[in-house]
Amino acid sequence: CMGEERIGAEDNTYDAITVVGCWSIPIKVDVFREMNRVLKKGGYLVSCFRPDVWSERDIYGYRRALNDSNQWVKISEELRQYHGQLATQDAHYSSYWHFVVYQKC
């Protein structure tokens, strides 16, 4: 389960990590410490989150885990349209996503 296992890489290995499409379910926020471990100093975490997940309510604690950590600094955060108009009226789905970039301190 993501966030529960160690990433199979040495410390300070990667320049960047990109994550798309996996934050829609609860994942243990320990995963951010593990990503930080394998990033080189100054490395980047680039990801996108649905608006209902990356909101002030922070339903899974992802924003808090990144923003309240002394291991990360937020570089950018943008709410942008991802793929145009959706064919559904279901409020659970959105054509907008938060695109975020954090850098390892």
Backbone hydrogen bonds in HBPLUS format (Angstrom, degrees):
<---DONOR---> <-ACCEPTOR-->    atom                        ^
c    i                          cat <-CA-CA->   ^        H-A-AA   ^      H-
h    n   atom  resd res      DA  || num        DHA   H-A  angle D-A-AA Bond
n    s   type  num  typ     dist DA aas  dist angle  dist       angle   num
A0004-GLU N   A0001-CYS O   3.01 MM   3  5.66 158.4  2.06 143.7 145.5     1
A0009-ALA N   A0007-ILE O   2.74 MM   2  5.64 139.9  1.89 108.3  95.6     2
A0012-ASN N   A0037-ARG O   2.96 MM  25  6.32 162.1  1.99 148.8 148.6     3
A0013-THR N   A0038-VAL O   2.72 MM  25  5.30 135.4  1.92 123.7 133.9     4
A0014-TYR N   A0038-VAL O   2.86 MM  24  6.13 166.1  1.87 155.9 159.3     5
A0040-LYS N   A0014-TYR O   2.69 MM  26  5.58 161.0  1.72 161.4 156.5     6
A0044-TYR N   A0015-ASP O   3.00 MM  29  6.50 150.4  2.09 139.3 143.5     7
A0017-ILE N   A0044-TYR O   2.79 MM  27  6.26 145.5  1.91 154.4 166.1     8
A0046-VAL N   A0017-ILE O   2.84 MM  29  6.18 168.5  1.85 166.0 170.0     9
A0019-VAL N   A0046-VAL O   2.94 MM  27  6.46 149.7  2.04 153.9 162.9    10
A0031-VAL N   A0028-LYS O   3.13 MM   3  6.20 173.3  2.13 127.7 129.5    11
A0032-PHE N   A0029-VAL O   3.06 MM   3  5.85 156.7  2.12 121.0 125.0    12
A0033-ARG N   A0030-ASP O   3.03 MM   3  5.34 126.5  2.33 104.9 118.0    13
A0034-GLU N   A0030-ASP O   3.14 MM   4  6.52 156.0  2.20 151.2 158.4    14
A0035-MET N   A0031-VAL O   2.84 MM   4  6.11 154.4  1.91 147.3 154.3    15
A0036-ASN N   A0032-PHE O   2.98 MM   4  6.07 155.5  2.04 138.6 145.6    16
A0037-ARG N   A0033-ARG O   2.94 MM   4  6.18 145.4  2.06 140.5 149.7    17
A0038-VAL N   A0034-GLU O   3.29 MM   4  6.63 151.6  2.37 146.9 151.8    18
A0039-LEU N   A0035-MET O   3.13 MM   4  6.32 128.5  2.41 144.4 158.0    19
A0043-GLY N   A0040-LYS O   2.78 MM   3  5.10 150.4  1.87 141.0 139.4    20
A0042-GLY N   A0104-LYS O   3.26 MM  62  4.99 139.4  2.44 121.1 131.0    21
A0104-LYS N   A0043-GLY O   2.80 MM  61  5.38 163.3  1.83 157.4 163.0    22
A0045-LEU N   A0102-TYR O   2.81 MM  57  5.15 161.9  1.84 150.0 154.5    23
A0102-TYR N   A0045-LEU O   2.91 MM  57  5.15 162.3  1.94 149.3 155.3    24
A0047-SER N   A0100-VAL O   3.00 MM  53  5.47 166.6  2.02 156.2 160.0    25
A0100-VAL N   A0047-SER O   2.85 MM  53  5.47 168.4  1.87 157.6 161.6    26
A0049-PHE N   A0098-HIS O   2.80 MM  49  5.06 149.3  1.90 140.2 150.7    27
A0098-HIS N   A0049-PHE O   2.74 MM  49  5.06 171.4  1.75 162.9 161.2    28
A0053-VAL N   A0050-ARG O   3.03 MM   3  5.33 143.1  2.17 108.1 119.0    29
A0054-TRP N   A0050-ARG O   2.95 MM   4  6.17 165.0  1.97 163.7 168.4    30
A0058-ASP N   A0055-SER O   2.97 MM   3  5.17 133.7  2.19 101.9 114.5    31
A0061-GLY N   A0058-ASP O   3.01 MM   3  5.18 147.4  2.12 108.6 118.8    32
A0065-ALA N   A0061-GLY O   2.99 MM   4  6.06 156.8  2.05 143.3 150.0    33
A0066-LEU N   A0062-TYR O   3.13 MM   4  6.39 151.8  2.22 150.2 156.5    34
A0067-ASN N   A0063-ARG O   2.74 MM   4  5.81 173.2  1.74 165.2 167.0    35
A0068-ASP N   A0064-ARG O   2.90 MM   4  5.46 156.3  1.95 141.3 146.8    36
A0105-CYS N   A0071-GLN O   2.94 MM  34  5.28 167.9  1.96 131.0 133.0    37
A0073-VAL N   A0103-GLN O   2.94 MM  30  5.32 143.4  2.07 144.3 155.7    38
A0103-GLN N   A0073-VAL O   2.86 MM  30  5.32 161.2  1.89 148.9 154.6    39
A0075-ILE N   A0101-VAL O   2.78 MM  26  5.36 164.2  1.81 149.3 153.3    40
A0076-SER N   A0101-VAL O   3.25 MM  25  5.19 159.1  2.29 135.5 137.7    41
A0101-VAL N   A0076-SER O   2.96 MM  25  5.19 157.4  2.01 145.1 143.3    42
A0078-GLU N   A0099-PHE O   2.89 MM  21  5.19 154.8  1.96 143.6 152.1    43
A0099-PHE N   A0078-GLU O   2.70 MM  21  5.19 163.3  1.73 159.6 162.2    44
A0080-ARG N   A0097-TRP O   2.92 MM  17  5.60 163.0  1.95 160.5 158.3    45
A0097-TRP N   A0080-ARG O   2.86 MM  17  5.60 159.2  1.91 156.0 159.1    46
A0082-TYR N   A0095-SER O   2.57 MM  13  5.52 168.9  1.58 167.9 171.7    47
A0093-TYR N   A0090-ASP O   3.14 MM   3  5.94 159.0  2.18 121.9 126.2    48
